[in-house]
Amino acid sequence: MDRKTPSLYEILTGNFTGDLPLEVVNEEDQVILSVLDNIQRILNARAGTISHLPDYG
């Protein structure tokens, strides 16, 4: 599977972290920023904040 698009979350919001619009970033960099944004969300989540995944965060 050769998927080179931002995550669904970024597509729905229309931007990356910091209100950086998707349109101003080239396709290759969108993938990198998407991965970085998702890793940041995971690492910033506190354990227990998601009831169905108690070990998440």
N, C-alpha and C positions, 0 to 999 in steps of 0.2 A: 504494500500500500504506500503510495507516494503522495502523502498529504502535506501540503505546504501552505496551510492557512492558519490564522489565529484560532484560538479556542472559541467555543460557542459563547462563552461569557463575554469575551472581547468583541465578538461579532454583534451580540445583542446590545452591548453598551456603546459600541462604536468607537471605543478608545482603549488605550492601555492605561496602566497606573500613571497618575499624574495628569490625567485628562489629555494625553497625547493622542490625537485623532489617528485612526487607522490609515486614512488617505495620505498622510504626510510621510509615511514610512514605506520604504520599498518592500516587495514581497519577501525577499530573503531575510531582511531584518525583522519583519513581522513575526516570523517563526521564532527567532531568537528571543525577541521581547516577550512573546507569548509564553514561552517556557520559563523565562525568568520571572514573569508576573505570577505564574502558577506556583512555582517553587516558593516565592515570597509569601503567597497566601497560605500555603501549607505550613511553612515554618513559623508564621505569625499566629497560627490558630492555637488556642489554648486547649489542653486536654480536657475533655468533658463538655466542650461547647456544642458538639454534635451528638445528640442523644442516641442515635442509632449506630454511631461509631465511637464508643467511649474511649478507645485508645488513640483516636485521631488527634494530632496536635502535639 
